[in-house]
Amino acid sequence: MNSFNALKKMAMEEMAKNGVEPRIKYLVDTFNSLPGIFTTSSCGGHEVVDIPTQSGKDGFNIDFVVSIKKGGWESLKKITAAAWITGGKNIDIRIWYTPMNTVAFSIEGKNNASPDLLASVIS
C-alpha cells in the first residue's frame, strides 16, 4: 500500500470512529469520494467557539490532503471552481502543509456559505 492510500485509510478510520458533524457530513463525504483527496478534520460551525480550529455558527471548515500523483489536482480544480460558483468571497481555500507526495489545504466557508450547495456542485 502506498503512503497516500495508507494515510487515507487511517483518516477514514478515525472519521468513522469520531463521526462528522451533520451540517458538514455531505460535503466531507463528497470530498472523500473524489480521487486523490481525503479529509483530515472538519467543523460544521458552532454557536460558541471553544478552540481555534472551530468555525462560528455561520461557517464551516475542512482540512484535506491532495495527492499530486493520484488525480488530486483535477479534484482540487473541481473543488476550487465549485467554491467560487457557490460562495465566491465567502469560501476561502488555503494551502497549509506539504508532506511527501501530498499537499494539504483548508477550505473555510463564512457568512452562511452553504456546505450542501458546495457539495452538490462538486458532485
C-alpha positions in Angstrom: 0.0 0.0 0.0 1.5 3.4 -0.9 1.7 6.2 1.6 -1.3 8.2 0.3 -3.6 5.2 0.5 -2.3 4.3 4.0 -2.8 7.9 5.1 -6.3 8.0 3.6 -7.2 4.6 5.3 -6.1 5.9 8.7 -8.1 9.2 8.2 -11.2 7.3 7.2 -11.0 5.0 10.2 -10.6 8.0 12.5 -13.5 9.7 10.9 -15.7 6.6 11.3 -14.7 6.4 14.9 -15.3 10.0 15.8 -18.1 10.9 13.4 -18.7 14.0 11.4 -21.0 16.9 12.4 -24.3 16.7 10.5 -24.1 20.1 8.8 -20.8 19.2 7.1 -21.3 15.5 6.5 -22.5 15.7 2.9 -19.5 17.9 2.0 -17.0 15.7 3.8 -18.4 12.6 2.1 -18.2 14.4 -1.3 -14.6 15.3 -0.7 -13.7 11.8 0.3 -15.3 10.4 -2.8 -13.0 12.4 -5.1 -9.9 10.8 -6.5 -6.7 11.8 -4.8 -8.3 13.6 -1.9 -9.2 12.8 1.7 -10.3 14.9 4.7 -8.3 15.1 7.9 -10.6 17.3 10.0 -13.8 19.3 9.8 -16.1 21.6 11.6 -19.7 22.3 10.8 -19.9 25.6 12.8 -20.6 26.2 16.5 -22.6 28.7 18.5 -19.7 29.0 20.9 -16.2 28.6 19.5 -14.1 26.8 22.2 -11.0 26.1 20.2 -9.2 27.8 17.3 -10.0 25.0 14.8 -13.8 25.5 15.2 -15.9 27.8 13.0 -18.5 30.1 14.2 -22.2 29.3 13.7 -22.3 30.9 10.2 -19.3 29.0 8.9 -17.6 25.7 8.3 -14.1 24.3 7.6 -12.5 21.2 6.3 -8.8 20.3 6.2 -8.0 17.9 3.3 -5.0 16.3 1.7 -4.4 16.2 -2.1 -2.2 13.7 -3.7 0.0 15.1 -6.5 0.0 11.6 -8.1 -3.5 10.2 -7.7 -5.7 12.6 -9.6 -5.8 15.1 -6.7 -5.1 18.1 -8.8 -8.1 17.5 -11.0 -10.2 17.1 -7.9 -8.8 20.3 -6.4 -9.7 22.2 -9.6 -13.3 20.9 -9.3 -13.4 22.0 -5.6 -12.0 25.4 -6.4 -14.4 26.0 -9.3 -17.4 24.9 -7.2 -16.2 27.1 -4.2 -16.1 30.1 -6.5 -19.5 29.4 -8.1 -21.3 28.7 -4.8 -19.6 31.0 -2.3 -17.4 33.5 -4.1 -15.6 35.6 -1.5 -17.4 33.6 1.3 -15.3 30.5 0.7 -11.5 30.5 1.1 -9.1 27.8 0.2 -5.6 27.9 1.7 -2.6 25.7 1.4 -1.1 24.8 4.8 1.3 21.9 4.8 3.3 19.8 2.3 4.3 16.3 3.3 5.7 13.6 1.0 3.8 13.5 -2.3 0.7 15.2 -0.9 -0.3 18.8 -0.3 -2.7 19.8 2.4 -5.4 22.5 2.2 -8.1 24.1 4.3 -11.4 25.3 2.9 -13.4 27.7 5.0 -17.0 28.9 4.5 -18.2 32.0 6.2 -21.2 34.4 6.1 -23.6 31.4 5.8 -21.9 29.8 2.8 -23.7 26.5 2.2 -21.7 23.3 2.5 -24.5 21.3 1.0 -24.7 23.6 -2.1 -20.9 23.3 -2.5 -21.1 19.5 -2.3 -23.9 19.4 -4.8 -21.9 21.4 -7.3 -18.8 19.3 -6.8 -20.8 16.0 -7.3 
